[in-house]
Amino acid sequence: MRMTAVAVLLAALAVASPAATPGAAAPAPGFVALGRVDAGIGQDMRYATAGNFTGEVVDGYEEPVCLLARPAAEALRRAQREVARRGHSLMVYDCYRPRRAVDRFVRWARDLRDQRTKAEFYPRVSKDRLVAEGYIAERSGHSRGSTVDVTLVDLVTRRPLDMGTPFDFFDPLARTDSPWVGAVARANRRLLGEALARQGFVNLPEEWWHFTHRPEAFPDTCFDFPVSAGFPVPVGAEHR
């Protein structure tokens, strides 16, 4: 009997060897490149490109790779197996985020002269309100290594599912339980949230894409090593 396209992809995921992922180097203690844990999870690392709300590559993103504390990466692998059975795949937009990137976001938010990306990312919110209303945080759980920004894509086409808003859309519509998005988007948000919750992830209610794995591997430490495939041992970590 011929295998379906989904079955073929599932079989490939099951036998994929993490060590075969190109460009991955020995991890820093406690951190791992997600591609070495599960090469089937998509990666669209926006801050390593100009395709983000700042309009520029963000400080600290040297390469478009997802780095995470190992327990969070392994929990994503388990969630990936679950959503794959439904014909979907996870895709991450951001993972570990250096402290310097968080600082860059705040500087951008306070530069009211730069409105280049307003129409795409914050059309209904004044830029001078982005920090005050919590869209831009002065401290981020991403810097602790257990937080991920993630969505669902079709396992075969790799096209993102309808979530009601794009990633990093600064608007009340991005709230996970927003009643103003369509029924399909609400169902897809629920599917994503439930699959991740079963693996220990907790959603940030203000952002449908934002999840933190609990308990965090480094709950009291904000790291600032750069994002790269050959990432170094973390140094200069800031303790809260």
N, C-alpha and C positions, 0 to 999 in steps of 0.2 A: 504494500500500500504506500502511495506517495505521501511524504510528509508535507504539511502545509508550510507556508513561509514563516509563520510564527513559530511552529515547532522546530524548524531548522535553526532559527535564530536562538531559541531557547537552548537547543542542544549545544550550539556554539558557545553560548554563555556558560554553560555548565562545565565545559572542558577547558575554557580559556585559562591560560597560565598567567598570573600576575607578573611573573618575571619576564614575560615576553613583551611587555609594554615598552615601546621605545622611549628613550630620553629620561627614564626614571633612574634616580641615583639612590645610594644608601640614605635612609631617612635620618632626620634628627631624632634624638631620643623622644619617644612618645608621639611623634608625628609620622605620617605616611602619605605618599602621593596616592590619591584615590584610584588612579589608573592601574596601580599595582595591586589593588584590592579587588576591583571590579572594572575591567576594561569596557564593559558594555554600557555603563552609565555615561550618558552624554555630558560633554563639558562645553559650555559657551561662556567663557570667562570674560565678561564684559569689561571689567576694569583694566584688563591687560590690552585693551583696544581703545580707540577713540569713540566707540559706540556706546557711550554711557552718558549720564546726565551732566558730567563735567565737560564733555566734548573733547576730552584728551585722555591719553594713557595716564593712569593714576599712580602716584608715587608708591613705590614698593612692589609694583607688579612687573617683574622682569620677564616672565614667561606666562602663557595662558594655561596654567596647570592648577588643579584643585589639591590643596594640602589640608589635611585634617588630623586631629588627634585620632589615634588608631581606633578606639571604641566607636567613635562616630562614623568613621569610614566603614567599619565592619557592620554597623547597624544599617547603613545605607545599602550595603550589599544584600542584606536580608530583605529589606524593603523592595529592592530591585527584583528579587526572585518572585516576590508576591505580585507586584504590578505587571511583571512580564507574563504571568499566567492569564492576565486579562487583556493581553495584547498591547501593553504600554511599556514605556521605559522612563526612568528618571533622567532628568537633565539638570545639571547644576549651573548656576550663574555666578556664584561666589561661594567661597569656603573660608579658610583662614584668611584674615585680613590684617596686614601689618598696622600697628598703631599710627605710623606715619600717613597711611592712607586715610584713616579716620580724621586725622588733623587736616588733611587736604580737603576732605569733604566740607569741614566746617569753614575753612577759609573760602572755599567756593561759595558756600551759602551766604557768607557775609559780604561778598563782592557783588553788590547790587547792580553794578554796571554790566556784568556779564549775564545776559538774558538769552544767549544763543539757543538753549535747549528748552526754553519754556513751553513752546507749543507742543513738544513731544512728551515732556516728563511732568510738568506741573502747570497745565493750562488754566486751572481754576483756583490755584493757590498763589498768593503773593510770595515772592522769593524771600522777603524779609520776615515771613512767618514760618519758614521751613524748619528752623531749629526750635523755635518756641512751640510749634505744634507737633514736634517729635518725628518729623519726616527725616531729618538729619540729626544723628545722635553725636554728642560730644565724646561719648565712650561707647564702644561696641563689643557685644559678646563674641563677634566674629574673631576678635583678636585673641580670644582664649582657645580657639581651635576646635570647638565643638558645635559651632553654628554654621548652618548652610542655607543658601538661597537656592530653591529647587522648584522645578515644575515637572509636568508629565508631557511626554511626547508619544506619538504613535510608534510602536516598536518597529514597524516595517518602513514607513515613510519618513520617520524622524521629525515629522511636523508637530509643533506644539499644540496641545489641546486648548480649547477655549477656556480661559480662566477669567474672563470678564474685563481684565486690564492687562497691559504688558507688565513685565518686571520693572521695578523701580518707578512705578507710576505714583507720584505724590498726590494723592486724592483720597477722599473718604471711600470711593469705590473700591480701593485696594483692601479695605478691611475684610477680613476673612468671612465674616457673617453679613456683609453688606446685602440688604434686601433689594438693592437697585441694579444688581447684575442679573443676567438672564438665568433661566432654570438650568440650562446646560452647564454654564459656568459654575453655578452653585453646586451642581452634582459633581463636577470635576474637582472643585476645591475640596469637597467632602471626601472624595475618593483618595486624593493625595494626602489629606490630613489624617484619615483613618489608617492608611497603610503605614505612614511614618509613626503615628502614635503607638501602633502595636510594637514598634521597635524602640520605643523609649524617647521619641522626639516630642517636644512641646512647641506648639505654634505661638508666634507673636500675633495677637489678634489684629493689630493694625496692618499687618502685611501677610497676605495669603501665602507668600513664597518663603517666609522666614521661619526656620525651625532650629531648635537647640536640643542636642542629645543630653539627656540627664541619666545619672549624675555626670556633670562635666568632669573631664579628665584633669583640667587645670582651672578650677573655679576662681582662683584668686590671682591669676597671672595674665597680664596682657603682653603678648609678644610683639616684637618689631623686626624679626628677620624677614628678608625679602621673599617674595613668591617666585620660585624658580624650580626647575626640574632637579637641579643639583643643590638643593637648599642646604645651608650649613646648620651646625648645632646652634640652637637659639642662645643668644647672649643679650645682655642688657634688658632682660624682661622686666616689666614694671609690675610690681605687686600692688594690689589694691588695698 
